[in-house]
Amino acid sequence: MRETGWDEDSDDALRAAVEKRTGHGLTGEDSEAVVDVALLWWRENDGDLADGLVAAPAGLADDGTIWLLTPKMGRDGHVEPSDIAEAATTAGLVQRASVPAGVNWNGTRLEIPRNSR
């Protein structure tokens, strides 16, 4: 499992829960290992989300999943759901689900379309 975009505001309890549930530690964004899951922490001021999502599948297994983690509404760095949907489409990804991911974060599950694998 690869993690990108970690910063001091990232939810360490969520990170620990992911590691416990999967039984695997999180590798950094510099890792060249092929992973099944990529966690991408993203805030509004992190730049162009579409560009970030284009880069996210690098090193992802063919059946891998990207979890985009963004601050919840009302929190600093919140990203509008419509911006996520537009960026995912631009990056050639399919949005599968959005769920609460901890106290301050939302998670959006993104996948590479089956016909693009």
C-alpha distances in whole Angstrom, upper triangle without the diagonal:
4,7,10,14,13,17,20,20,16,16,15,16,14,11,12,13,9,9,12,12,9,10,7,7,5,6,9,10,12,10,11,9,9,5,6,5,6,7,11,13,17,20,24,25,21,23,23,20,21,21,17,16,18,15,12,12,12,10,9,10,14,13,10,10,10,11,13,14,18,21,23,26,29,26,26,24,24,23,26,24,27,25,22,23,25,22,20,23,24,21,21,19,20,19,19,19,19,19,20,17,18,22,21,19,18,15,16,14,15,15,16,20,20,23,21,19
4,7,10,11,14,17,18,15,15,15,17,14,11,14,15,11,11,15,15,12,13,10,9,6,5,6,6,9,7,9,8,9,7,8,6,5,6,8,11,14,18,21,22,18,20,20,18,19,18,14,14,15,13,10,10,10,9,9,11,15,15,11,11,10,10,12,13,16,19,22,25,27,25,24,22,22,21,24,23,25,23,20,22,24,20,19,22,22,19,20,18,19,19,19,19,19,20,20,17,19,22,21,18,18,15,16,15,15,15,16,20,21,24,21,19
4,7,7,11,14,14,11,12,12,14,12,9,12,14,11,11,15,15,14,15,12,10,6,6,5,6,9,9,12,12,12,10,12,9,6,5,6,8,11,14,18,18,15,17,18,16,17,16,13,13,15,13,10,12,12,12,12,15,18,17,14,12,10,10,10,10,13,16,19,22,24,21,20,18,19,19,22,21,24,21,18,21,22,19,18,22,22,19,20,18,20,19,19,19,18,18,18,15,16,19,18,15,15,13,14,14,15,16,18,21,23,26,23,22
4,6,9,13,13,11,13,14,16,14,12,15,17,14,15,18,19,17,19,16,13,10,9,7,5,9,10,13,14,14,13,14,11,8,6,5,6,9,12,15,15,12,14,15,13,15,13,10,11,13,10,8,11,11,12,13,16,19,19,15,14,11,10,10,10,12,15,18,21,23,20,19,16,17,17,20,20,22,19,17,19,20,17,17,20,20,17,19,17,19,19,20,20,19,19,19,16,17,20,18,15,16,14,15,15,15,16,18,21,24,26,23,22
4,6,10,10,9,12,13,16,14,12,16,18,16,17,20,21,20,21,19,16,12,12,9,8,11,13,16,17,18,16,17,14,11,8,6,5,6,9,12,12,9,11,13,12,14,13,10,12,14,12,11,14,15,16,16,20,22,22,18,16,13,12,10,9,10,13,16,19,20,17,15,13,15,14,18,19,21,18,16,19,20,17,17,21,20,18,20,19,21,20,21,20,19,19,18,16,17,18,16,13,15,14,15,16,16,18,20,24,26,28,25,25
4,7,8,6,9,10,13,12,10,13,15,14,15,18,19,19,20,17,14,11,11,9,9,12,14,17,18,19,17,18,15,12,9,8,6,9,10,14,14,11,14,17,15,18,17,13,15,18,16,14,17,17,18,18,21,24,24,20,18,15,13,12,10,11,13,16,19,20,16,15,13,15,16,20,20,23,20,18,22,23,20,20,24,23,21,24,22,23,22,23,22,20,19,18,15,15,16,14,13,15,14,16,17,18,21,23,26,28,31,28,27
4,5,5,9,10,14,13,12,15,17,17,17,20,22,22,23,20,17,14,14,12,12,15,17,21,22,23,21,22,19,16,13,11,8,10,10,14,13,11,15,17,16,20,19,16,18,20,18,17,20,21,21,22,25,28,27,24,21,18,16,14,12,12,12,16,19,19,15,13,12,15,16,20,21,24,21,20,23,24,22,22,26,25,23,26,24,26,24,25,24,21,21,19,16,15,16,14,13,16,16,18,20,21,24,26,29,32,34,31,31
4,6,8,9,12,13,12,15,17,17,18,21,22,23,23,22,18,16,17,15,16,18,20,24,25,26,24,25,21,19,15,14,11,12,12,15,15,14,18,20,20,23,22,19,21,24,22,21,24,24,25,25,28,31,30,26,24,21,19,17,14,14,13,16,19,18,14,13,13,16,18,21,23,26,24,22,26,27,25,25,29,29,27,30,28,29,27,28,26,23,22,19,16,15,15,13,13,17,18,20,23,24,27,29,32,35,37,35,34
4,6,9,11,12,12,15,16,17,18,20,22,22,24,22,19,17,18,17,17,20,22,25,26,27,24,25,21,18,15,13,10,11,10,13,13,13,17,19,18,22,22,19,20,23,22,20,24,24,25,25,28,30,29,26,23,20,17,15,12,11,9,12,15,14,11,10,10,12,15,18,20,23,21,20,23,25,23,23,27,27,26,28,26,27,24,25,23,20,19,16,14,12,12,9,10,13,15,18,20,22,25,28,31,34,36,34,33
4,6,9,8,8,11,13,13,14,17,18,19,20,18,16,13,15,14,15,18,19,22,23,23,21,21,17,15,11,10,7,10,10,14,15,13,17,19,17,20,21,17,18,22,20,18,21,22,22,22,25,27,26,22,20,17,14,12,9,10,9,12,15,16,12,12,12,13,15,18,19,22,20,19,22,24,21,21,25,26,24,26,24,24,22,23,20,18,16,14,11,10,11,9,8,12,12,15,17,19,22,25,28,31,33,31,30
4,5,5,6,9,10,11,13,14,16,17,18,17,15,13,16,16,17,20,21,24,24,24,21,21,17,16,12,12,10,12,13,17,18,17,20,22,20,23,23,20,20,24,22,20,22,24,24,23,25,28,26,22,20,17,14,13,10,11,10,12,16,16,13,14,14,15,16,19,20,23,22,20,23,25,23,23,27,27,26,28,25,25,22,22,20,17,15,12,9,7,8,8,8,11,12,15,17,20,23,26,29,31,34,32,31
4,5,5,6,9,10,11,12,14,15,16,15,13,12,14,15,17,20,20,23,23,23,20,21,17,16,13,14,12,15,16,20,21,19,23,25,23,25,25,22,22,26,24,21,23,24,24,23,25,28,26,23,21,18,16,16,13,14,14,16,19,20,17,17,17,18,20,23,23,27,25,23,26,28,26,26,29,30,28,30,27,27,25,24,22,20,18,15,11,10,11,11,11,14,15,18,19,22,24,27,30,32,35,33,32
4,5,5,6,9,10,10,12,14,15,15,13,13,16,17,19,23,22,25,24,25,21,21,18,17,14,16,14,17,18,22,23,22,25,27,25,27,28,24,24,27,26,23,25,26,25,24,26,28,26,23,21,19,16,17,14,15,15,16,20,20,18,19,19,19,21,24,24,27,26,24,27,29,27,27,30,31,29,31,28,27,25,24,21,19,16,14,10,8,10,11,11,14,14,18,19,22,25,28,31,32,36,34,33
4,5,5,6,9,10,10,12,14,14,13,12,15,16,18,21,21,23,22,22,19,18,15,14,11,13,12,15,16,20,22,20,23,25,22,24,25,21,21,24,23,20,21,23,23,21,23,25,23,20,17,16,12,13,10,13,13,14,18,19,17,18,18,18,19,21,21,24,24,21,23,26,24,23,27,28,26,27,24,24,21,20,18,16,13,11,7,6,9,10,9,11,11,14,15,18,21,24,27,29,32,30,29
4,5,5,6,9,10,11,12,11,9,8,11,12,15,18,17,20,19,19,16,16,13,12,9,12,11,14,17,20,22,20,23,24,21,24,24,20,20,23,21,18,20,21,20,19,21,23,22,18,16,15,12,13,11,14,15,17,20,22,19,19,19,19,20,23,22,26,24,21,24,27,24,23,27,28,25,27,24,24,22,21,19,17,15,14,10,10,12,13,12,13,12,15,16,18,20,23,26,28,31,29,28
4,5,5,6,9,10,10,10,9,9,13,15,17,20,19,22,20,21,18,17,15,15,13,15,15,18,20,24,25,23,27,28,25,27,27,24,24,26,25,21,23,24,22,21,22,25,24,20,19,18,15,17,15,17,18,19,23,24,22,22,22,22,24,26,26,29,28,25,28,30,28,27,30,31,29,30,27,27,25,24,21,20,18,16,12,11,14,15,14,16,15,18,19,21,23,26,29,30,34,32,30
4,5,5,6,8,10,11,10,11,15,17,19,22,21,23,21,21,18,17,14,15,13,16,15,19,21,25,26,25,28,28,25,27,28,24,24,27,25,22,23,24,23,21,22,24,22,19,17,17,14,16,14,17,18,19,22,24,22,23,23,22,23,25,24,28,27,24,26,29,27,26,29,31,28,29,26,25,23,21,19,18,15,14,10,10,13,15,14,15,14,17,17,20,22,25,28,29,32,31,29
4,5,5,6,8,8,8,9,12,14,16,19,18,20,18,18,14,13,11,11,10,13,14,17,20,23,25,23,26,26,23,25,25,22,21,23,22,18,19,20,19,17,18,21,19,15,14,13,11,14,13,16,17,19,22,24,22,23,22,22,22,24,23,26,26,22,24,27,25,23,26,28,25,26,22,22,20,19,17,16,14,14,10,11,15,16,14,14,12,15,14,17,18,21,24,25,29,27,25
4,6,5,6,5,5,7,11,13,16,18,17,19,17,17,14,13,11,13,12,15,16,19,22,26,27,25,27,28,25,27,27,23,22,25,23,19,20,21,19,18,18,21,19,17,16,15,14,16,15,19,20,22,26,27,25,26,25,25,25,27,26,30,28,25,27,30,27,25,29,30,27,28,25,25,23,22,20,20,18,17,14,14,18,19,17,18,16,18,17,19,20,23,26,27,30,29,26
4,6,5,7,8,11,14,17,20,22,20,22,20,20,17,16,14,16,15,18,19,22,25,29,30,28,31,31,28,30,30,27,26,28,26,23,23,24,22,21,21,24,21,19,18,18,17,19,18,21,22,23,27,29,26,28,27,27,27,30,28,32,31,28,29,32,30,28,31,33,30,31,27,27,25,23,22,21,19,18,15,15,18,20,19,19,18,20,19,22,23,26,28,29,32,31,29
4,6,8,10,12,15,18,20,23,21,23,20,19,16,14,13,15,14,18,19,22,25,28,30,28,31,31,28,29,29,26,25,27,26,22,22,23,21,19,19,21,19,17,16,16,15,18,17,21,22,23,26,28,26,28,27,26,27,28,27,30,29,26,27,30,29,26,29,31,28,29,25,24,23,20,19,19,17,17,14,14,18,20,18,18,16,18,17,19,20,23,26,26,29,29,26
4,5,8,10,13,16,18,20,18,19,16,16,12,11,10,13,13,17,18,22,25,28,30,27,30,30,27,27,28,24,23,25,23,20,19,20,18,16,16,18,16,14,13,15,14,17,17,21,23,24,28,30,28,29,28,27,27,29,27,30,29,26,27,30,28,25,28,30,27,27,23,23,22,20,19,19,18,18,15,17,20,22,19,19,16,18,16,18,18,21,24,24,27,26,24
4,7,10,13,16,19,21,18,20,16,16,13,13,13,15,15,19,20,24,27,31,32,29,32,32,29,30,30,27,25,27,25,22,22,22,20,18,18,21,19,17,17,18,17,20,20,24,25,27,31,33,30,31,30,30,30,32,30,33,32,29,30,33,31,28,31,33,30,30,27,26,25,24,23,23,21,21,18,19,22,24,22,22,20,21,20,22,22,24,27,27,30,29,26
4,7,9,13,15,17,14,16,13,13,11,11,11,12,13,17,18,22,25,29,30,27,29,30,27,28,27,24,23,25,22,19,19,19,16,15,16,19,18,15,15,16,16,19,19,22,24,26,30,32,29,30,28,28,28,31,29,32,31,27,29,31,29,27,30,31,27,28,25,25,25,23,23,23,22,22,18,19,23,23,21,22,19,21,19,20,20,22,25,26,29,27,24
4,6,10,13,14,12,15,13,14,11,12,12,12,12,15,16,20,23,27,27,24,27,28,25,27,26,22,22,24,21,18,19,19,16,16,17,20,19,16,16,16,16,18,18,21,23,25,29,30,27,27,26,27,27,30,29,32,30,27,29,31,28,26,30,30,27,28,25,26,25,24,24,23,22,22,18,18,22,22,20,21,19,21,19,21,21,23,27,27,30,28,26
4,7,9,12,10,13,11,12,10,11,10,9,9,12,13,17,20,23,24,21,23,24,22,23,22,19,19,21,18,15,16,16,14,14,15,19,18,15,14,14,13,15,15,18,20,23,26,28,25,25,23,24,24,27,26,29,27,24,26,28,25,23,27,27,24,25,23,24,23,22,22,21,20,20,16,17,20,20,18,19,17,18,17,18,19,21,25,25,28,26,24
4,7,8,6,9,9,11,9,12,11,9,10,12,14,17,20,24,24,20,22,23,21,22,21,18,18,19,16,14,15,14,12,13,15,18,18,15,15,14,14,16,16,19,22,25,28,30,26,26,24,25,25,28,27,29,27,24,26,28,25,23,27,26,23,24,22,24,24,24,24,23,23,23,19,20,23,22,20,21,19,20,19,19,20,21,24,25,28,25,23
4,5,6,9,10,12,11,14,12,10,10,11,12,15,18,21,21,17,19,21,19,21,19,15,16,18,14,13,14,13,12,13,16,20,20,17,16,15,15,15,16,18,20,24,27,28,25,24,22,23,23,26,26,28,26,23,26,27,23,22,26,25,22,24,22,24,24,24,24,24,24,23,20,21,23,22,20,21,19,20,19,19,20,21,25,26,28,26,24
4,5,8,10,12,11,14,12,9,10,9,11,13,17,19,19,15,17,18,16,17,15,12,13,14,11,10,12,10,10,12,15,18,19,16,15,13,14,14,15,17,20,23,26,28,25,23,21,22,21,24,24,26,23,21,23,24,20,20,23,22,19,21,20,22,22,23,23,23,23,23,20,22,24,22,20,20,18,19,18,18,18,19,23,24,26,23,22
4,6,9,12,12,16,15,12,13,13,15,17,20,22,22,18,19,20,19,20,17,15,16,16,12,12,13,11,10,13,16,19,21,18,18,16,18,18,19,21,24,27,30,31,28,26,24,26,25,28,28,29,27,24,26,27,23,22,25,24,21,23,22,25,25,26,27,27,27,27,24,25,28,26,24,24,22,22,22,21,21,21,25,26,28,24,23
4,6,9,10,13,13,11,13,14,16,19,22,25,24,21,22,22,21,21,19,16,17,17,14,12,13,10,9,11,14,17,19,16,17,16,17,18,19,22,25,28,31,33,30,29,26,27,27,29,29,31,28,25,27,28,24,23,26,25,22,23,22,24,25,26,26,26,27,27,24,25,28,27,24,25,22,22,21,20,20,20,24,25,27,23,21
4,7,9,13,13,12,15,16,19,21,24,27,26,23,23,23,22,22,19,17,17,17,13,13,12,9,6,10,12,15,17,15,16,16,18,20,21,24,27,30,33,35,32,31,28,30,28,31,30,31,29,26,28,28,25,23,26,25,21,22,21,24,25,26,27,28,28,29,26,28,31,30,27,27,24,24,22,20,20,19,22,23,24,21,19
4,6,10,11,11,14,16,19,22,25,28,28,24,25,25,23,23,21,19,18,18,15,13,12,10,6,9,10,13,15,13,15,15,17,19,21,24,27,30,33,36,33,32,29,30,29,31,30,32,29,26,28,29,25,23,26,26,22,22,21,23,24,24,26,26,27,28,25,27,30,29,26,26,23,23,21,20,18,18,21,22,23,21,18
4,7,9,10,13,15,19,21,25,28,28,25,25,24,22,22,20,18,17,16,14,12,10,8,5,5,6,9,11,9,12,13,16,18,20,24,27,29,33,35,33,32,29,29,28,30,28,30,28,25,26,27,24,21,23,23,20,20,18,20,21,22,23,24,25,27,24,26,30,29,26,25,22,21,18,17,15,15,18,18,20,17,14
4,6,7,10,13,16,19,23,26,27,23,24,24,21,21,20,17,16,16,14,11,10,9,6,5,6,9,10,7,9,10,12,15,17,21,24,26,30,32,30,30,27,27,26,28,26,28,26,23,24,25,22,20,22,23,19,19,17,18,19,19,20,21,22,23,20,23,26,26,22,22,18,18,15,15,13,14,17,17,20,18,15
4,7,10,13,17,19,23,26,27,24,25,24,21,21,21,18,16,17,15,12,10,11,9,6,5,8,7,4,6,9,11,14,16,20,23,25,28,31,29,29,27,26,25,26,24,26,25,21,22,24,21,18,21,22,19,18,16,16,17,16,17,19,19,21,19,21,25,25,21,20,16,16,13,12,11,12,15,15,18,16,14
4,7,10,13,16,19,22,24,21,22,21,18,18,18,15,13,15,14,10,9,11,10,7,8,11,9,6,5,6,7,11,13,16,20,21,25,27,25,26,23,23,21,23,21,23,22,18,19,21,19,16,19,20,17,17,14,15,15,14,15,16,16,18,15,18,21,21,18,16,13,12,10,10,10,12,15,16,19,17,15
4,6,10,12,16,19,20,17,18,18,15,15,15,12,11,13,11,7,8,9,9,7,10,12,12,8,6,5,6,8,10,14,17,20,23,25,23,23,20,20,19,21,19,21,20,16,18,19,17,15,18,18,15,16,13,15,14,15,15,15,16,17,15,17,20,19,16,15,12,12,10,10,10,12,16,17,20,18,16
4,6,10,13,16,18,15,17,17,14,15,15,12,11,14,12,9,11,12,12,11,14,16,15,11,9,6,5,6,7,11,14,16,19,22,19,19,17,17,16,18,17,20,18,15,17,19,16,15,18,19,16,17,15,16,14,15,14,14,14,14,12,14,17,16,12,12,9,10,10,10,12,14,18,20,23,21,19
4,6,10,13,14,11,13,13,10,12,12,9,9,12,10,7,10,12,13,12,16,18,17,13,11,7,6,5,6,8,12,15,18,20,17,17,14,14,13,16,15,18,15,12,15,17,14,13,16,17,14,16,14,15,14,15,15,14,15,15,12,15,17,15,12,11,9,10,10,11,13,15,18,21,23,21,20
4,7,10,12,9,12,13,11,14,14,10,11,14,13,11,14,16,17,16,19,21,21,17,14,11,8,6,5,6,9,12,15,17,14,13,11,11,11,14,15,17,15,13,16,17,15,15,18,19,16,19,17,18,16,17,16,14,14,14,11,13,14,12,9,10,9,11,12,13,16,18,22,24,27,24,24
4,7,8,6,9,10,8,11,12,9,10,13,13,11,15,17,19,18,21,23,22,19,16,12,10,7,6,5,8,11,13,15,12,11,8,9,8,12,13,15,12,10,14,15,12,13,17,16,15,18,16,17,16,18,17,14,15,15,13,15,16,12,10,10,10,11,13,14,17,19,22,25,27,24,25
4,6,5,8,10,9,13,13,11,13,16,16,15,19,20,22,22,25,26,26,23,19,16,14,10,8,6,7,10,11,12,10,8,4,6,6,10,12,14,12,11,15,15,13,15,18,18,17,20,19,20,18,20,19,16,17,16,14,15,15,12,10,11,12,13,16,17,20,22,25,28,30,27,28
4,6,7,9,8,12,13,12,13,16,17,17,20,22,24,24,27,28,28,25,22,18,16,12,11,8,9,11,11,12,10,8,5,6,5,9,11,13,10,10,14,14,12,15,18,17,17,20,19,20,18,21,20,17,18,18,17,18,18,14,13,13,15,15,18,18,21,23,25,29,30,28,29
4,5,8,9,13,13,12,15,17,17,17,21,22,25,25,28,30,30,26,24,20,18,15,14,11,11,14,15,15,13,9,6,9,9,12,15,16,13,14,17,17,14,17,20,19,18,22,21,23,21,24,23,21,22,21,20,21,20,17,15,16,18,18,21,21,24,25,28,31,32,30,31
4,7,8,11,10,9,12,14,14,14,18,19,21,22,25,27,27,24,21,17,16,13,12,11,12,15,16,17,15,12,8,11,10,14,16,17,13,13,17,16,13,16,19,17,16,20,19,21,20,23,22,20,21,21,19,20,21,17,15,16,16,17,19,18,21,22,25,29,30,27,28
4,6,9,8,8,11,13,13,14,17,18,21,22,25,26,27,24,22,18,18,14,15,13,15,18,18,19,17,15,11,13,11,14,16,16,12,13,16,15,12,14,17,15,14,18,18,21,20,23,23,21,23,23,22,23,24,20,18,18,18,18,20,19,21,22,24,28,29,26,27
4,6,5,7,9,10,11,13,16,17,20,21,24,25,25,22,20,17,17,14,15,14,16,18,19,20,19,17,13,14,11,13,14,14,10,11,13,11,8,11,13,11,11,15,15,18,18,21,21,20,22,23,22,24,25,21,19,18,18,17,18,17,19,19,21,25,26,23,24
4,5,5,6,9,10,10,13,15,18,18,21,22,22,19,17,13,13,10,12,11,14,16,17,19,18,16,12,12,9,11,12,12,8,8,10,9,6,8,11,10,9,13,12,15,14,17,17,16,19,19,19,21,22,19,16,15,14,13,15,13,15,16,19,22,23,20,22
4,5,5,6,9,10,12,14,18,17,20,20,21,18,16,13,14,12,14,14,17,19,20,22,21,20,16,16,12,13,13,12,9,8,10,8,4,6,8,6,6,9,10,13,13,17,18,17,20,22,21,24,25,22,19,18,16,14,15,12,14,14,16,20,20,17,19
4,5,5,6,9,11,12,16,16,20,20,21,19,17,14,15,13,15,15,19,21,22,24,23,21,17,17,15,16,17,16,13,12,13,12,8,10,11,9,7,11,12,15,16,19,20,20,23,24,23,25,27,24,21,20,18,16,17,14,16,15,18,21,21,18,19
4,5,5,6,10,11,14,14,18,19,19,17,15,11,12,10,12,13,16,19,20,22,20,19,15,16,13,16,16,16,13,11,13,13,9,10,13,11,9,12,12,15,15,18,19,18,20,21,20,22,24,21,18,17,15,14,15,13,14,14,17,21,22,18,19
4,5,5,7,10,13,12,15,16,16,14,12,9,10,9,12,13,16,19,21,23,21,20,17,17,14,15,14,15,12,10,11,11,7,7,10,9,6,9,8,11,12,15,16,16,18,20,19,22,24,21,18,16,14,12,12,9,10,11,14,17,18,15,16
4,6,7,8,12,12,15,15,16,14,13,11,13,12,15,17,20,23,24,27,25,24,20,20,17,18,18,17,14,13,13,12,9,8,10,8,5,8,8,12,14,17,19,19,22,23,22,25,27,25,21,20,18,15,15,12,12,10,13,16,17,13,14
4,6,6,9,10,14,15,16,14,13,11,13,12,15,17,20,23,25,27,25,24,20,21,18,20,20,20,17,15,16,16,12,12,14,12,9,11,11,15,16,19,20,20,22,24,22,25,27,25,21,20,18,16,16,13,13,12,15,18,19,15,15
4,6,8,8,12,13,14,11,10,7,10,9,12,15,18,21,23,26,24,23,19,19,17,19,18,19,16,14,15,16,12,11,14,13,9,11,10,13,14,16,17,17,19,21,19,22,24,22,19,17,15,13,12,10,10,10,14,16,18,15,14
4,6,5,8,9,11,8,8,7,11,12,15,18,21,24,26,29,27,26,23,23,20,22,20,21,19,16,16,17,14,12,14,14,10,10,9,12,14,15,17,18,20,22,21,24,26,25,21,20,16,15,13,10,9,8,12,13,15,12,11
4,5,9,10,13,11,11,11,14,14,17,20,24,26,29,31,29,28,25,25,23,25,23,24,22,19,20,20,17,15,17,16,12,13,13,16,18,19,21,22,24,25,23,26,29,27,24,22,19,18,16,14,12,11,15,16,17,14,12
4,7,9,11,9,11,11,14,16,19,22,25,28,30,33,31,30,27,27,25,27,26,27,25,21,22,23,20,18,20,19,16,16,15,18,19,20,22,23,24,26,24,26,29,28,24,23,20,19,17,15,13,12,16,17,18,15,13
4,6,8,6,8,8,12,14,17,20,24,26,29,32,29,29,26,26,24,25,24,25,23,20,20,21,18,16,18,18,15,14,13,15,16,17,19,20,21,23,21,24,27,26,23,21,18,16,14,12,10,10,13,14,16,13,11
4,5,5,8,10,14,17,19,23,26,28,31,34,32,32,29,29,27,28,26,27,26,22,22,24,21,18,20,20,17,16,14,16,17,17,19,21,23,25,23,26,29,29,25,23,20,18,15,13,11,10,13,12,14,13,9
4,6,9,12,15,18,21,24,28,29,32,35,34,34,31,30,27,28,26,26,25,22,21,23,21,17,18,19,16,14,13,14,16,16,19,21,23,26,24,28,31,30,27,24,21,19,15,13,10,8,10,9,11,9,6
4,7,10,13,16,20,23,26,28,30,34,32,33,30,28,26,27,24,25,25,21,20,22,20,17,18,20,17,15,13,13,14,14,16,19,20,23,22,25,29,28,25,22,19,17,13,11,8,8,9,8,11,11,8
4,7,10,13,16,19,23,25,27,30,29,29,26,25,23,24,22,23,22,19,19,21,19,15,17,19,15,14,12,12,13,13,15,17,18,20,19,22,26,25,21,19,16,14,11,9,7,8,11,11,14,12,10
4,7,10,13,16,19,21,24,27,25,26,23,22,20,21,18,20,19,16,16,18,16,13,15,17,14,13,10,10,10,10,11,13,15,17,16,19,22,22,18,16,12,10,7,6,5,8,11,12,15,14,12
4,6,9,13,16,18,21,24,22,22,19,18,17,18,16,18,16,13,14,16,13,11,14,15,12,12,9,10,10,10,11,12,13,15,14,17,20,19,15,13,10,8,6,5,6,9,12,14,17,15,14
4,6,10,13,15,18,21,19,19,17,16,14,16,14,16,15,12,13,16,14,12,15,17,14,15,12,12,10,10,10,9,10,12,10,13,16,15,11,10,6,6,5,6,9,12,15,17,20,18,18
4,6,10,12,15,18,16,16,13,12,11,13,11,14,12,9,11,14,11,10,14,15,13,14,12,12,10,11,10,9,10,11,10,13,15,13,10,8,6,5,6,7,11,13,16,19,22,20,20
4,7,9,12,15,13,13,11,10,10,12,12,15,13,11,13,16,14,13,17,18,16,18,15,15,13,14,12,10,10,9,8,10,12,10,6,6,5,6,9,11,14,17,20,23,25,23,23
4,6,9,11,9,10,8,6,6,9,10,13,11,9,13,15,13,14,17,18,17,19,17,17,14,15,13,10,11,10,9,11,11,8,5,5,7,8,11,13,17,19,22,25,27,26,26
4,7,8,6,7,6,5,7,10,11,14,13,12,15,17,16,17,20,21,20,23,20,20,17,18,16,12,12,10,9,10,9,6,4,6,9,11,15,17,20,23,26,29,31,29,30
4,6,6,8,8,6,8,9,10,14,14,13,16,18,17,18,21,22,22,24,21,21,17,18,15,11,10,8,9,9,8,6,5,6,9,11,15,17,21,24,26,29,32,31,31
4,6,8,9,6,8,8,10,13,13,13,16,18,18,19,22,23,23,25,23,22,19,20,17,13,13,11,13,13,11,9,9,9,12,14,18,20,23,26,28,31,33,32,33
4,7,9,7,10,11,13,16,16,16,19,21,21,22,25,26,26,28,26,26,22,23,21,17,16,14,15,14,12,9,11,12,15,17,21,23,27,30,32,35,37,36,36
4,6,6,9,11,14,17,16,16,19,21,20,22,25,25,25,28,25,25,22,23,21,17,16,13,14,13,10,7,9,11,14,16,20,22,26,29,31,34,36,35,35
4,6,9,12,15,17,16,16,20,21,20,21,24,24,24,27,25,26,23,25,22,19,18,16,16,15,13,10,11,13,16,18,21,23,26,29,31,34,37,35,35
4,6,10,13,15,13,13,17,17,16,18,21,21,21,24,22,23,20,22,20,17,17,16,15,15,14,11,10,12,14,15,19,20,23,25,28,31,33,31,32
4,6,9,12,10,11,14,15,15,16,19,20,20,22,21,21,18,20,17,14,15,13,14,14,13,10,9,9,12,13,17,18,22,24,26,30,32,30,31
4,6,8,7,7,10,12,11,13,15,16,16,19,17,17,15,17,16,13,14,14,14,16,16,12,10,10,11,11,15,15,19,21,23,27,28,27,28
4,5,5,7,9,10,11,12,15,15,17,19,17,17,14,16,15,12,14,14,16,18,17,14,13,11,13,12,15,16,19,21,23,26,28,27,28
4,5,5,6,9,10,10,12,14,15,17,15,14,11,13,11,9,12,13,15,17,18,15,13,10,11,9,12,13,16,19,20,23,25,24,25
4,5,5,6,9,10,11,12,14,15,14,14,11,14,14,12,15,17,18,21,21,19,16,14,14,12,15,14,17,19,19,23,24,23,25
4,5,5,6,8,10,10,12,14,13,14,12,15,15,13,16,17,18,21,21,18,16,14,14,12,15,14,17,18,19,23,24,23,24
4,5,5,6,9,10,10,12,11,11,9,12,12,10,13,15,16,19,20,17,14,11,11,8,11,10,13,15,16,20,22,20,22
4,6,5,6,9,10,11,9,9,7,10,11,11,14,17,18,21,22,20,17,14,13,10,11,10,12,14,14,18,19,18,20
4,5,5,6,9,10,10,10,10,14,15,14,18,20,21,24,25,22,19,17,16,13,14,12,14,15,15,19,20,18,21
4,5,5,6,9,9,10,10,14,15,15,18,20,20,23,24,21,18,16,15,12,13,11,13,13,15,19,19,17,19
4,5,5,6,5,6,7,11,12,13,16,18,19,22,24,22,18,15,13,10,10,8,9,10,11,15,16,14,16
4,5,5,6,7,8,12,14,15,19,21,22,26,27,25,22,19,17,13,13,10,11,10,11,14,15,13,16
4,5,8,10,12,15,17,18,21,24,24,27,29,26,23,20,19,16,16,12,13,12,13,16,16,14,17
4,6,9,11,14,17,17,21,23,23,26,28,25,22,20,17,14,14,10,11,9,11,14,15,12,14
4,7,10,13,16,18,21,24,24,27,29,27,24,21,18,15,14,10,9,7,8,11,11,9,11
4,7,9,12,14,17,20,20,24,26,24,21,18,15,11,10,6,6,5,6,10,11,9,11
4,6,9,12,15,19,19,23,25,24,20,17,14,10,8,5,5,6,6,10,11,11,12
4,6,8,12,15,16,20,22,21,17,13,11,7,6,5,7,9,10,13,15,15,16
4,7,10,14,15,19,21,21,17,14,11,7,5,6,7,10,11,13,16,16,16
4,7,10,12,15,18,17,14,10,8,6,5,8,10,14,14,16,19,19,20
4,7,9,13,14,14,11,7,6,4,6,9,12,16,17,20,22,22,22
4,6,9,11,12,9,6,5,6,8,12,15,19,20,22,25,25,25
4,6,8,8,6,4,6,9,11,15,18,22,24,26,29,28,28
4,7,7,5,5,5,9,11,15,18,21,24,26,29,28,27
4,6,6,7,9,13,15,18,21,25,27,29,33,31,31
4,6,9,11,15,18,21,24,28,30,32,35,34,34
4,7,10,14,17,20,23,26,29,32,34,33,33
4,7,10,13,16,19,23,25,28,31,29,29
4,7,10,13,17,20,22,25,27,26,26
4,6,10,13,17,19,21,24,23,23
4,6,10,13,15,18,21,20,20
4,7,11,12,15,18,17,17
4,7,9,12,15,14,14
4,6,8,11,10,10
4,6,8,7,7
4,5,5,7
4,5,5
4,6
4
